[in-house]
Amino acid sequence: MKKPRLVLREQPLAGGQPAAFGVGLLIALIVGILLLYGAGHEPFKVYSRMFDASLGDADAWAKTLNRAVPLGLAGLAVAIAGSMGLWNIGAEGQIMAGAIAAAWVARIGGNLPGPILISGMLLAGVVGGGVLALGPALAKAKLGVNEIITTLMLNEVAIRLVQWLIHGPWKDPDSFNFPLAPMLPDQGRLPFLFSRAHLGLILAILAIVIAAVAVRYTAWGYELRIAGSSESTARYSGISLSKKILTVLLLSGAIAGFAGSIELAGTADRLTETLSNGYGFAGIIVAALALMRPSGVAAVALLFGAVQIGGQSIQTMGVSSSVSTILQAFILFGAIGAGVLSRYSIRLDNNSTTQQESES
C-alpha cells in the first residue's frame, strides 16, 4: 500500500505564493456559497451586496480603504516583528495605547491649530504604542522571556485602562451616562481625501512603503533577516541580538500605536473601548498571508477591509455578519494549504520504502 508524504522542492513553484493567495480566496468563496445555500440564502445575491457595499462606488471604496488602514498598519506591525522571527500578539492593546495617548494630546491641546494638533496626536500615538511594547521588548532582549505571552497579556491592560478612563476621569458629561470620552475638536480630525476616505490612507501607504524598503534594501533590514533566520550566524556576524530584539519590538509597537492614533483622528472621532475593533488580531492574519513581508501587507489589508465592510452590509438581508469572519478564516486556511504545496510535492511511497528511509 502506498503512503503519501511531503517532499521539499528544490525550488518553490514560480508565483507559488500569489497563486496560494488566489486559491485561498477561491476556497473561501466556495465554502461561503455552500454555507449560504445551506442556510437558505441566495449566495450570489449576498456576494453582490457585499461587492456593492465595499467596492461598488466612491463611498464604498472610502469605507473599505478606511477599514484597510488600521488592518494594514496592524499587519505591518506584526510583519516587522515577524521579519526577525518574533511574534507581536499585542497589536490590539498597542492600538488602544496609541489612541489613549493621542486622545490625551487632544485634551490638553484642543486650542492648537489643526496641523500642529494632528501632528502631536500622531506622534503621541507612536510613543504610546512603543511604551506598551517596551516591557515585552526588554523582557525578551534581556531575559529571554517569550514575547508571545507578554505582548498578549498587555492587551487586557490597555483595554482596562480605556474602560477606566471613559467611565471615570475622561467621561463625557454630555454622553447621557454612556461610557464615552468627549468628541475630538474639529481641528483634531484628519482631513478627507474623497468621500469619507481620510488622510490616514496616505500615511499608512507611506509607512508600509518605508518599512518595505528598509527591510528589503537597507543594512538594518539585512541584519534583521539574518537574525531571524539564524541566531548563531547573527552572532558570528557581530550582530547584537538583544539590541535588534529591543529595536524591532519597540518599532512594531510604535506602528500599532500609530494605527490607533489614525483610527481615533480619522474614523472614531472619540475614544471608546471598542476602538481597536479586533484590528490587532486581524493584523496577525494579514501579516501571515503576506508571509511577514511588509511589501505584501497592503493588498491583503485591502481584501480583508472589503470582506469586513461587505460582511456588515449583508445583515439587512438577514445574513449574519459572521459570514465575513468565516470567509477570512478560510482565506487563511486555503492560502496556507496552497502555500505548503508550492514548497512541497506529494510523493506516494511503499510502506517498506518509507520505513527503510526512516531507519537509515
C-alpha positions in Angstrom: 0.0 0.0 0.0 1.4 3.4 -1.0 1.8 6.0 1.7 1.7 9.8 0.8 4.4 12.1 2.2 5.6 15.6 1.6 8.9 16.2 -0.1 10.6 19.6 -0.1 11.0 21.0 -3.6 14.5 22.1 -4.7 12.9 25.4 -5.8 9.4 26.7 -4.8 7.0 26.9 -7.6 7.3 30.2 -9.5 4.5 32.5 -8.4 3.5 30.0 -5.8 2.6 32.4 -3.0 0.4 34.7 -5.1 -1.3 31.6 -6.5 -1.7 30.3 -3.0 -3.4 33.5 -2.0 -5.8 33.2 -5.0 -6.5 29.6 -4.1 -7.3 30.6 -0.6 -9.7 33.2 -1.8 -11.4 30.7 -4.2 -11.8 28.2 -1.4 -13.3 30.8 0.8 -15.8 31.8 -1.8 -16.8 28.2 -2.5 -17.2 27.5 1.2 -19.3 30.7 1.6 -21.6 29.6 -1.2 -22.2 26.2 0.4 -22.8 27.8 3.8 -25.2 30.5 2.5 -27.1 28.0 0.3 -27.4 25.6 3.3 -28.8 28.5 5.4 -31.5 29.2 2.8 -29.9 32.3 1.3 -29.1 33.1 -2.3 -25.3 33.2 -2.4 -24.8 35.3 -5.5 -27.2 37.9 -4.2 -25.3 38.0 -0.9 -22.0 38.3 -2.7 -23.4 41.0 -5.0 -24.5 43.0 -1.9 -21.0 42.6 -0.3 -19.3 43.8 -3.5 -21.6 46.8 -3.9 -21.2 47.8 -0.3 -17.4 47.5 -0.3 -16.3 48.4 -3.9 -19.4 49.5 -5.8 -18.8 53.3 -5.8 -16.7 56.0 -4.3 -18.4 55.9 -0.9 -18.0 52.2 -0.7 -14.3 52.5 -1.6 -13.9 55.1 1.1 -15.3 52.8 3.7 -13.2 49.9 2.6 -10.0 52.0 2.5 -10.7 53.4 5.9 -11.1 49.9 7.2 -7.9 48.8 5.4 -5.8 51.5 7.1 -5.7 50.0 10.6 -5.7 46.5 9.2 -2.6 47.3 7.1 -0.8 49.1 9.9 -1.5 46.3 12.4 -0.4 43.8 9.8 2.8 45.9 9.2 3.5 45.9 13.0 3.2 42.1 13.2 5.2 41.7 10.0 8.1 43.9 11.2 8.5 41.7 14.2 7.9 38.6 12.1 10.8 39.5 9.9 13.1 38.7 12.8 11.1 35.6 13.8 9.3 37.4 16.7 5.6 37.4 17.4 3.9 40.6 18.5 0.5 39.4 19.6 -0.1 42.7 21.4 -1.0 44.9 18.5 -4.6 45.1 19.8 -3.5 46.7 23.0 -0.9 48.8 21.4 -3.6 50.3 19.1 -5.5 51.2 22.2 -2.4 52.7 23.9 -1.8 54.8 20.8 -5.4 56.0 20.8 -5.2 56.9 24.5 -2.0 58.9 24.0 -3.5 60.7 21.0 -6.7 61.5 22.9 -4.7 62.9 25.8 -2.9 65.3 23.4 -6.3 66.3 22.0 -7.5 67.1 25.5 -4.6 69.3 26.6 -4.0 70.9 23.2 -7.5 71.3 21.9 -6.9 75.0 21.1 -3.9 74.4 18.9 -4.0 74.8 15.1 -5.1 71.7 13.2 -1.7 70.7 11.6 0.1 71.1 15.0 -2.6 69.2 16.9 -2.8 66.4 14.5 0.9 66.0 14.3 1.1 65.9 18.0 -1.6 63.3 18.2 0.0 61.1 15.7 3.4 61.4 17.4 1.8 60.6 20.7 0.2 57.5 19.2 3.6 56.3 18.1 5.0 56.8 21.6 2.0 55.2 23.3 2.3 52.0 21.3 6.0 51.9 21.8 5.7 52.4 25.6 3.3 49.4 25.8 5.8 47.3 23.8 8.7 48.4 26.0 8.2 45.8 28.7 7.9 42.8 26.5 10.9 44.1 24.4 13.1 44.4 27.5 11.9 41.1 28.9 12.7 39.3 25.6 16.0 41.1 24.9 17.5 40.9 28.4 15.8 37.8 30.0 14.7 35.7 27.0 11.0 35.8 28.2 8.6 34.6 25.5 7.2 37.7 23.7 4.0 36.0 22.7 2.9 35.7 26.4 4.0 39.2 27.5 2.5 41.1 24.5 -0.7 39.1 24.7 -1.2 39.8 28.4 -0.8 43.6 27.9 -3.7 43.7 25.6 -6.0 43.4 28.6 -4.1 46.1 30.4 -4.7 48.6 27.6 -8.3 47.7 27.2 -9.0 48.0 31.0 -7.2 51.4 31.1 -9.5 52.7 28.3 -12.5 51.4 30.2 -11.4 53.2 33.4 -10.8 56.4 31.6 -14.1 56.6 29.8 -16.1 55.5 32.9 -14.1 57.9 35.1 -11.9 60.9 34.6 -12.4 61.3 30.8 -16.1 60.5 30.7 -18.1 63.0 28.6 -20.7 64.7 30.8 -22.9 65.2 27.8 -22.9 61.5 26.8 -26.2 60.7 28.6 -24.4 58.4 31.0 -22.9 56.3 28.2 -19.2 55.4 28.7 -17.8 57.7 26.1 -14.9 60.2 26.0 -15.6 63.7 24.6 -15.6 64.2 20.9 -12.3 65.4 19.4 -12.1 69.1 18.5 -12.8 69.7 14.8 -9.2 70.6 14.1 -8.0 67.3 15.6 -9.7 65.2 12.9 -7.9 64.0 9.8 -9.0 65.8 6.6 -10.8 63.8 3.9 -9.2 62.9 0.5 -12.5 61.9 -1.2 -15.9 61.0 0.1 -15.1 59.8 3.7 -11.7 58.4 3.0 -9.3 60.3 5.2 -5.6 61.3 5.2 -4.7 58.2 7.2 -4.7 56.3 3.9 -1.7 58.3 2.6 0.1 58.0 6.0 -0.4 54.2 6.0 0.8 53.8 2.5 3.9 55.8 3.3 4.6 53.8 6.4 4.3 50.5 4.5 6.5 51.7 1.6 9.2 52.9 4.0 9.1 49.7 6.0 9.2 47.5 2.9 12.2 49.4 1.5 14.0 49.4 4.9 13.5 45.6 5.4 14.4 44.7 1.8 17.2 47.2 0.8 19.0 48.5 3.9 21.8 47.1 6.0 19.4 47.2 9.0 16.9 45.1 7.2 19.6 42.7 6.1 20.7 42.2 9.7 17.1 41.8 10.7 16.6 38.9 8.2 19.9 37.3 9.2 19.0 37.5 12.9 15.6 36.0 12.1 17.0 33.1 10.1 19.9 32.0 12.3 20.9 33.3 15.7 24.3 31.7 15.5 25.0 33.3 12.1 23.9 36.7 13.5 26.3 36.4 16.5 29.1 35.2 14.2 28.5 38.3 12.1 28.7 40.6 15.1 25.0 41.5 15.2 23.7 42.3 18.7 20.6 40.1 19.0 19.4 41.9 22.2 19.7 45.3 20.6 17.9 44.0 17.4 15.1 42.4 19.5 14.6 45.6 21.5 14.5 47.8 18.4 12.2 45.6 16.4 9.6 45.1 19.1 9.6 48.8 20.0 9.1 49.7 16.3 6.4 47.1 16.0 4.5 48.6 19.0 5.0 52.1 17.7 3.5 51.2 14.3 0.5 49.7 16.0 0.1 52.8 18.2 0.3 54.9 15.0 -2.7 52.9 13.7 -4.6 53.7 16.9 -4.0 57.4 16.6 -5.0 57.4 13.0 -8.2 55.4 13.8 -9.0 57.9 16.5 -8.5 61.0 14.4 -9.8 59.6 11.2 -12.8 57.4 11.9 -13.7 57.1 15.6 -13.6 60.9 16.5 -13.6 59.9 20.2 -12.0 57.4 22.5 -14.2 54.3 23.0 -13.5 50.8 24.4 -14.2 49.2 21.0 -11.9 51.5 19.0 -9.4 48.7 18.3 -12.3 46.6 16.9 -10.1 43.5 16.6 -7.7 45.1 14.2 -4.7 43.9 16.2 -5.7 40.3 16.0 -6.8 40.6 12.3 -3.3 42.1 11.7 -1.8 38.7 12.6 -3.7 37.1 9.8 -2.8 39.9 7.4 0.9 39.5 8.2 0.7 35.7 7.9 -0.9 35.9 4.5 1.8 38.5 3.5 4.5 36.0 4.6 5.7 38.5 7.2 6.8 40.8 4.3 5.8 44.5 4.7 5.5 44.7 0.9 2.6 42.3 0.8 0.6 43.8 3.7 -1.3 46.5 1.7 -3.0 44.1 -0.8 -4.1 41.7 2.0 -5.4 44.5 4.1 -7.5 45.9 1.2 -9.0 42.5 0.7 -9.8 42.0 4.3 -11.2 45.5 4.5 -13.6 44.8 1.6 -14.7 41.5 3.2 -15.4 43.1 6.6 -17.3 46.1 5.1 -19.2 43.7 2.9 -20.0 41.4 5.8 -21.6 44.3 7.7 -23.8 45.2 4.8 -25.5 41.8 4.4 -27.1 42.0 7.9 -30.0 43.8 6.2 -30.6 40.7 4.2 -31.0 38.6 7.4 -27.5 37.1 7.0 -25.1 37.1 10.0 -22.1 39.4 9.7 -20.1 36.4 10.9 -20.0 35.2 7.3 -17.2 37.7 6.7 -15.3 36.2 9.6 -15.7 32.7 8.2 -14.5 33.9 4.8 -11.4 35.5 6.3 -10.6 32.2 8.2 -11.0 30.1 5.0 -8.9 32.6 3.0 -6.1 32.0 5.6 -6.5 28.2 5.7 -6.7 27.8 1.9 -3.7 30.1 1.4 -1.6 28.2 4.0 -2.5 24.9 2.4 -1.8 26.0 -1.1 1.4 27.7 0.1 2.6 24.4 1.5 2.1 22.7 -1.8 4.0 25.4 -3.6 7.1 24.5 -1.5 6.5 20.7 -1.2 5.4 18.0 -3.5 3.3 14.9 -2.6 5.1 11.6 -3.2 3.5 8.2 -2.9 5.9 5.6 -1.4 5.5 2.0 -0.4 5.4 1.5 3.3 8.6 -0.6 3.2 10.5 2.1 1.3 9.3 4.8 3.8 10.4 2.5 6.8 13.8 1.9 5.3 14.4 5.6 4.7 13.3 6.4 8.3 15.6 3.7 9.7 18.6 5.0 7.7 
